[in-house]
Amino acid sequence: MGYLKANGVQDDRYLRHLDYLEVLNSQEMSTNELDLFASKEKQVNVVIPKTKGEMLGVVIVESGWGSMLPTVIIANLCPTGPAARCAKLSIGDQLISIDGISLVGLPLAHCQTIIKLSSPNKMAPKITLHYFDAPGRAEPIRWILAYGAGEDWTDHRIERAEWPAIKATTPFGSVPYIEVDGKPLGQSIAIMRYLAKQYGLVGQDAWENAQVDAMADYITDASAGYSVYTRARIGNDEAGMKKAAEEYTGTTIKPFLAMFERILQDNKSGQDFLIGNKPTWADILLTILMDRAVQLQTDLLQPYPLLQAHTHRIHNLKGIKEWIQKHPM
């Protein structure tokens, strides 16, 4: 109705609310496009997580007279905005409704206003991460939360003396684990994968997500030797730390570094990220491992320029940059 009124049809006798499916069922179909919009299987509900006050980062234009359904389409996405991060929207997608408010037939300015004012009262889930007061296995999770949720989450640091009493209350008798609106989830890889899906740190399709999972497994293999150094440090074994550091940086990690450099070189979507053309949780996992390895040998990445640039790029992602400044490793 708004669309017709905006184009000069003011007589309310010609205007009435109709269910769109009712209209389709009462007339002969002349194009496939009407079928497309009528089919619930062809419609996708998209939830876009974002921090308070953050712009969606989406540009819309009118679908034009070439479309049977007068609505708006996505003309551009800010690469770092929530709409792009959610990895569920693409340029060219037609928007039918926002929070149950139909955009069909509305003037462009009205649709823009609806999008700007959408979901003002909806609360993001309350997320609490539980881990010790150390980077450890929780640091990649913290970076993902910093990237996707900003400061809208709780970083609960457990005192070592508290652990015996807390252990039995955790999902698997271990940390890290998170609570999402009070519901617990354990195991660091499962947590990272879950949060990555919420914040768009995943691949563009099932195949890319399989590649991301494979990359995460490979990064875990690359970090195995570092755990020897960690155990020696926890035990205050200075000689053991020195030996483990030399073995890890001098031998163990070298073939992995060469492989990571080649993976970046061979990425047909560009050499910015491991998989595809945007960051995933595998990029975060790798960068944290590189940071830890460089602490053992400062010039370790000098022969690997793409890997160096990748590390710098992830350090400067919104949210992660601010987290590192406040919580250097």
C-alpha positions as CSV (number, residue, x, y, z in Angstrom):
1,M,0.0,0.0,0.0
2,G,2.8,2.4,0.8
3,Y,4.3,1.7,-2.6
4,L,1.1,2.5,-4.4
5,K,0.4,5.7,-2.4
6,A,4.0,6.8,-3.0
7,N,3.3,6.4,-6.7
8,G,0.0,8.4,-6.8
9,V,-2.7,5.9,-5.9
10,Q,-4.5,7.6,-3.0
11,D,-8.0,6.2,-3.2
12,D,-8.3,3.7,-0.3
13,R,-11.1,1.9,-2.2
14,Y,-8.5,0.3,-4.4
15,L,-6.2,-0.6,-1.4
16,R,-6.7,-3.4,1.0
17,H,-4.5,-5.9,2.8
18,L,-4.2,-9.3,1.2
19,D,-2.2,-12.4,2.1
20,Y,0.4,-12.8,-0.6
21,L,-0.2,-16.5,-1.0
22,E,-3.9,-15.8,-1.4
23,V,-3.1,-13.5,-4.3
24,L,-0.9,-16.1,-5.9
25,N,-3.5,-18.8,-5.5
26,S,-6.2,-16.7,-7.2
27,Q,-4.4,-15.9,-10.4
28,E,-2.6,-17.6,-13.2
29,M,1.1,-17.7,-12.8
30,S,2.9,-15.9,-15.6
31,T,6.4,-16.0,-14.3
32,N,8.6,-18.1,-12.1
33,E,9.5,-15.2,-9.8
34,L,6.1,-15.1,-8.1
35,D,6.5,-18.8,-7.3
36,L,9.9,-18.0,-5.9
37,F,8.6,-15.5,-3.4
38,A,5.6,-17.6,-2.5
39,S,7.6,-20.7,-1.6
40,K,8.6,-20.8,2.0
41,E,11.4,-23.2,1.0
42,K,13.0,-20.4,-1.0
43,Q,12.9,-17.9,1.8
44,V,15.6,-17.7,4.5
45,N,15.4,-16.2,7.9
46,V,18.7,-14.5,8.8
47,V,19.8,-13.4,12.3
48,I,22.6,-10.8,12.3
49,P,24.5,-10.6,15.6
50,K,26.0,-7.2,16.2
51,T,27.2,-5.1,19.1
52,K,25.1,-2.3,20.6
53,G,25.1,0.8,18.4
54,E,26.9,-0.9,15.5
55,M,25.7,-0.2,12.0
56,L,24.6,-3.3,9.9
57,G,26.9,-2.2,7.1
58,V,24.4,-2.9,4.3
59,V,23.4,-0.7,1.3
60,I,20.0,-1.3,-0.3
61,V,18.4,-0.1,-3.6
62,E,15.0,-0.6,-5.1
63,S,14.5,-3.8,-7.0
64,G,13.3,-1.9,-10.0
65,W,10.5,-2.5,-12.6
66,G,12.3,-5.6,-13.9
67,S,11.2,-7.4,-10.7
68,M,7.6,-8.7,-10.2
69,L,7.9,-8.0,-6.5
70,P,8.6,-4.3,-5.6
71,T,11.0,-4.6,-2.7
72,V,14.6,-3.8,-2.0
73,I,17.8,-5.7,-2.8
74,I,21.3,-5.6,-1.2
75,A,23.6,-3.5,-3.4
76,N,26.7,-3.6,-1.2
77,L,28.0,-5.0,2.1
78,C,30.7,-3.5,4.3
79,P,33.3,-6.3,4.5
80,T,33.8,-5.7,8.3
81,G,30.2,-5.0,9.1
82,P,27.8,-7.4,10.9
83,A,25.8,-8.1,7.8
84,A,28.9,-9.4,6.0
85,R,30.3,-11.1,9.1
86,C,27.2,-13.3,9.5
87,A,28.1,-14.9,6.1
88,K,24.4,-15.4,5.3
89,L,23.7,-12.4,3.0
90,S,25.0,-11.6,-0.4
91,I,24.9,-8.7,-2.9
92,G,21.7,-9.2,-5.0
93,D,19.6,-10.8,-2.2
94,Q,16.1,-9.4,-2.1
95,L,14.8,-8.4,1.4
96,I,11.1,-9.3,2.0
97,S,10.8,-8.3,5.7
98,I,12.7,-7.1,8.7
99,D,11.6,-8.3,12.2
100,G,8.2,-9.3,10.7
101,I,7.7,-5.9,9.0
102,S,7.1,-6.3,5.3
103,L,9.3,-4.2,2.9
104,V,7.2,-5.1,-0.1
105,G,5.9,-2.1,-1.9
106,L,7.5,0.4,0.5
107,P,9.5,3.4,-0.7
108,L,13.3,3.1,-0.4
109,A,13.6,5.7,2.3
110,H,11.0,3.9,4.4
111,C,12.8,0.6,4.0
112,Q,16.1,2.2,5.0
113,T,14.4,3.6,8.2
114,I,13.0,0.2,9.1
115,I,16.5,-1.4,8.8
116,K,18.1,1.4,10.8
117,L,15.6,1.0,13.6
118,S,15.3,-2.8,13.5
119,S,15.5,-4.8,16.7
120,P,16.1,-2.0,19.2
121,N,14.9,-4.0,22.1
122,K,16.2,-7.4,21.2
123,M,18.9,-8.6,23.6
124,A,22.0,-10.5,22.5
125,P,22.6,-13.8,24.3
126,K,24.4,-13.5,27.6
127,I,27.8,-15.3,27.1
128,T,30.2,-16.1,29.9
129,L,33.6,-17.8,29.2
130,H,35.1,-19.8,32.1
131,Y,38.8,-20.4,32.2
132,F,41.9,-19.8,34.3
133,D,43.7,-16.4,34.4
134,A,45.9,-17.3,31.5
135,P,45.7,-17.4,27.7
136,G,45.9,-21.1,27.2
137,R,43.2,-22.9,25.3
138,A,40.7,-20.0,26.0
139,E,42.6,-17.3,24.1
140,P,41.2,-18.2,20.6
141,I,37.7,-18.1,22.1
142,R,38.4,-14.7,23.7
143,W,39.5,-13.3,20.3
144,I,36.4,-14.7,18.6
145,L,34.2,-13.1,21.3
146,A,36.1,-9.8,21.1
147,Y,35.6,-9.8,17.3
148,G,31.9,-10.8,17.3
149,A,30.5,-9.5,20.6
150,G,32.9,-6.6,21.4
151,E,32.7,-6.2,25.1
152,D,29.2,-7.7,25.5
153,W,30.4,-10.9,27.2
154,T,31.9,-12.0,30.5
155,D,35.5,-13.3,30.9
156,H,35.3,-15.3,34.1
157,R,38.8,-16.1,35.3
158,I,39.0,-19.0,37.7
159,E,41.5,-18.9,40.5
160,R,43.6,-22.1,40.8
161,A,42.5,-22.6,44.4
162,E,38.9,-22.6,43.3
163,W,39.3,-25.2,40.7
164,P,38.8,-28.4,42.8
165,A,35.4,-27.1,43.9
166,I,34.4,-25.9,40.4
167,K,35.6,-28.9,38.4
168,A,32.6,-31.2,39.0
169,T,30.2,-28.4,37.9
170,T,31.7,-28.1,34.4
171,P,30.3,-30.0,31.4
172,F,33.3,-32.4,31.1
173,G,35.3,-31.7,34.2
174,S,37.5,-29.3,32.3
175,V,37.9,-25.8,31.0
176,P,37.4,-23.8,28.9
177,Y,33.6,-23.8,28.7
178,I,31.0,-21.2,28.0
179,E,27.5,-20.5,29.1
180,V,25.0,-19.0,26.6
181,D,22.0,-17.7,28.5
182,G,22.9,-20.2,31.2
183,K,23.3,-23.2,28.9
184,P,26.8,-24.7,29.2
185,L,29.0,-25.8,26.3
186,G,32.4,-27.5,26.7
187,Q,35.4,-28.4,24.5
188,S,37.4,-25.6,23.0
189,I,37.0,-26.6,19.3
190,A,33.2,-27.1,19.7
191,I,33.0,-23.7,21.4
192,M,35.0,-22.0,18.6
193,R,33.0,-23.6,15.9
194,Y,29.7,-22.5,17.6
195,L,30.8,-18.9,18.2
196,A,32.3,-18.6,14.7
197,K,28.9,-19.5,13.2
198,Q,27.3,-16.8,15.3
199,Y,29.7,-14.1,14.2
200,G,30.4,-15.0,10.6
201,L,33.9,-16.4,11.1
202,V,33.0,-19.4,8.9
203,G,33.2,-20.3,5.2
204,Q,30.8,-19.2,2.5
205,D,29.5,-22.8,1.9
206,A,29.7,-26.3,3.2
207,W,32.9,-27.0,1.2
208,E,34.7,-24.0,2.6
209,N,33.6,-24.9,6.1
210,A,35.0,-28.4,5.6
211,Q,38.3,-26.7,4.6
212,V,38.2,-24.5,7.7
213,D,37.7,-27.6,9.9
214,A,40.6,-29.3,8.2
215,M,42.8,-26.2,8.6
216,A,41.9,-26.1,12.3
217,D,43.0,-29.7,12.7
218,Y,46.3,-29.0,10.9
219,I,46.9,-26.0,13.2
220,T,46.3,-28.2,16.2
221,D,48.9,-30.6,14.8
222,A,51.3,-27.7,14.4
223,S,50.8,-26.7,18.1
224,A,51.5,-30.1,19.5
225,G,55.3,-29.4,20.0
226,Y,54.5,-26.1,21.8
227,S,52.7,-28.0,24.5
228,V,56.1,-29.6,25.6
229,Y,57.4,-26.1,26.2
230,T,54.2,-25.2,28.1
231,R,54.5,-28.2,30.5
232,A,58.1,-27.3,31.2
233,R,57.1,-23.7,32.0
234,I,54.3,-24.7,34.3
235,G,56.8,-26.9,36.1
236,N,59.3,-24.1,36.3
237,D,61.8,-26.3,34.5
238,E,64.2,-23.7,33.0
239,A,66.4,-26.3,31.2
240,G,63.3,-28.1,29.9
241,M,61.9,-24.8,28.6
242,K,65.1,-23.9,26.8
243,K,65.3,-27.3,25.2
244,A,61.7,-27.4,24.1
245,A,61.8,-23.9,22.7
246,E,64.9,-24.7,20.6
247,E,63.4,-28.0,19.3
248,Y,60.0,-26.5,18.5
249,T,61.3,-23.4,16.6
250,G,64.3,-25.0,15.1
251,T,62.8,-28.3,13.9
252,T,59.2,-29.1,14.7
253,I,57.3,-26.1,13.4
254,K,59.4,-25.4,10.3
255,P,57.5,-27.7,7.9
256,F,54.2,-26.3,9.2
257,L,55.4,-22.7,8.5
258,A,56.3,-23.6,5.0
259,M,52.9,-25.2,4.5
260,F,51.0,-22.2,5.9
261,E,52.9,-19.9,3.6
262,R,52.1,-22.1,0.6
263,I,48.4,-22.2,1.6
264,L,48.2,-18.4,1.6
265,Q,50.1,-18.3,-1.7
266,D,47.7,-20.8,-3.3
267,N,44.4,-19.2,-2.1
268,K,42.7,-18.3,-5.3
269,S,40.4,-15.8,-3.5
270,G,43.5,-13.7,-2.6
271,Q,46.4,-14.2,-0.2
272,D,44.8,-12.3,2.8
273,F,43.3,-15.4,4.6
274,L,43.7,-19.1,4.8
275,I,40.3,-20.0,3.2
276,G,38.2,-17.8,0.9
277,N,38.2,-14.0,0.9
278,K,37.3,-13.3,4.6
279,P,38.6,-14.2,8.0
280,T,37.5,-17.5,9.7
281,W,38.2,-18.9,13.1
282,A,41.0,-20.9,11.6
283,D,42.8,-17.6,10.9
284,I,42.5,-16.6,14.5
285,L,43.7,-20.0,15.7
286,L,46.8,-19.8,13.4
287,T,47.6,-16.2,14.5
288,I,47.6,-17.1,18.2
289,L,49.9,-20.0,17.5
290,M,52.3,-17.7,15.5
291,D,52.3,-15.2,18.4
292,R,53.3,-17.9,20.8
293,A,56.0,-19.3,18.5
294,V,57.4,-15.8,17.9
295,Q,57.8,-15.3,21.6
296,L,60.2,-18.2,21.5
297,Q,62.1,-16.9,18.5
298,T,61.5,-13.3,17.4
299,D,62.7,-13.7,13.8
300,L,60.9,-17.0,13.2
301,L,58.5,-15.6,10.5
302,Q,61.1,-13.6,8.7
303,P,61.4,-16.1,5.8
304,Y,57.6,-16.2,5.4
305,P,56.3,-12.8,4.2
306,L,52.7,-13.9,3.6
307,L,52.5,-15.4,7.0
308,Q,53.9,-12.3,8.6
309,A,51.3,-10.1,6.7
310,H,48.5,-12.5,7.7
311,T,49.4,-12.3,11.4
312,H,49.4,-8.5,11.2
313,R,46.1,-8.5,9.3
314,I,44.3,-10.6,12.0
315,H,45.9,-8.5,14.8
316,N,44.1,-5.5,13.3
317,L,40.6,-6.9,12.9
318,K,38.0,-4.9,14.7
319,G,37.6,-6.1,18.3
320,I,40.7,-8.2,18.2
321,K,42.9,-5.2,17.9
322,E,41.3,-3.6,21.0
323,W,41.5,-6.9,22.9
324,I,45.2,-7.3,22.2
325,Q,45.9,-3.7,23.4
326,K,44.2,-4.5,26.7
327,H,45.4,-8.1,27.1
328,P,48.8,-8.6,25.5
329,M,49.9,-12.2,25.5
